[in-house]
Amino acid sequence: MSNETVKVNGIKWGPFRLRIPFIHIKFRTAEFLQGMVISGATAFAGIPIAMGMGLTFEEGVALSFIAGTLIASGPIIFGVPFAPGWVTPAYPIVIGVFATMGYYLPSGAEYQVETFQFMSALCIEFTLLVAFLGMTGLSEKIVKNIPNALKSGIILGAAVAAFYQVFFKEFDVKYMEQPIAMTVALTLCILTTFSDPFKRLAAKNIFFQKVASLGLLPGFLIAGIVAYSVGEATLDITWGFAFPDVVTLFERTSPLSIGFPSISMYVDALPLVIIGYILLFGDIITGQEILNEAQKERPDEPINIDSNKFHLSIAVRNLLGLIVNPNFPTQGALWTGVHVVVAERWKKGPSEMPSLFDGLGSYYLMALPFLYVTLPFITLMEPLMNIALNLTLVLTGFACAYVALAIPKSNPEMASSLLIALLIAFSGEYVWLGLLIGIILSIFVVGKDQPTAN
């Protein structure tokens, strides 16, 4: 490995650093192709959610276009060394709350202005909270003092909500419309992502190692082939190009067009914002740990890991999203699977990937613009969007359960965590009860002397 230090390039603006593709970022074919397919597959997971809130398919595509473009700006415009993504665990909780408030139906709700005013309240408060904690540097102190039972309960609540959404609430509406393809997708992706026997096999076999490095892509592609083969999806390709209908999306969702939320909406949104932030902070810690481990192999390119800068970049992305389409769960810190894949390639040395930002830039910005304007790709993916959504939710549930169940250190913490999780998952618009009871249980059942999780 070369002892030369990689030059820090780009254009500095404020605390951030802009890297222009092909000038400050070298094109990486492998990351570009993965970004084209994987980003396309997972981006369409957001469309059924948008349609459940009363938007059309075309407006859902525009929503994904806005969200994806802002996500791509993380490493490119803001210079954050993460593969950014959704605050994915927040989505099943948000869906549950919206459903109890009449703002979401699995089969597609009627459009209501109040739906997006409430989402605006979530986005405004989330933006302000993240910006405040980023500017003051208080985030780490606050999150470290959250009791184990409450922290575990929130994360476990996201897992329970995700599983409930897929296997109970929307089972007949979405799963049973494509049961064979859904089962193939979930089985393969769970095996390649979480199976210890598969991981041991991948450690010995280069083919399975490559399969594992592609995350949900192999399972999703095979499921798509199965869906079209057995008649669970109909191939109806439209040729040509069309720019997403961002104007209509703005007119129907932006607070600048439909009006700002009422005071009561801000009050109702606050518990969800707190839950979303705790989940976001967990992603920031995870991303930092992955980079810290990889950095040992790449002393030639020192990576500046600044939690405050992460916070500010996420706040700005949410603010920009608020102007066109408020949707705070789509603007988070980390897409763990992609972050791991790029970091693993980067740590192999400069000959494999000269700079971490070459991999991140190729994966995101150079792939995303093609996805939402190419009608053959959109019409190919449209019948598979529910598979993408269910995959996203189930894998999120597994990941959250892994993390949440490792946090409690005592029996009182475990029991309290389970109760909090059930309240978070199922109390809907009364989700604040989960937080309140979590605090009460942490004080009077768990006590102050329990060890705190890192």
Order of alpha helices (4+ residues) and beta strands (2+ residues): beta-beta-alpha-alpha-alpha-alpha-alpha-alpha-alpha-alpha-alpha-alpha-alpha-alpha-alpha-alpha-alpha-alpha-alpha-alpha-alpha-alpha-alpha-alpha-alpha
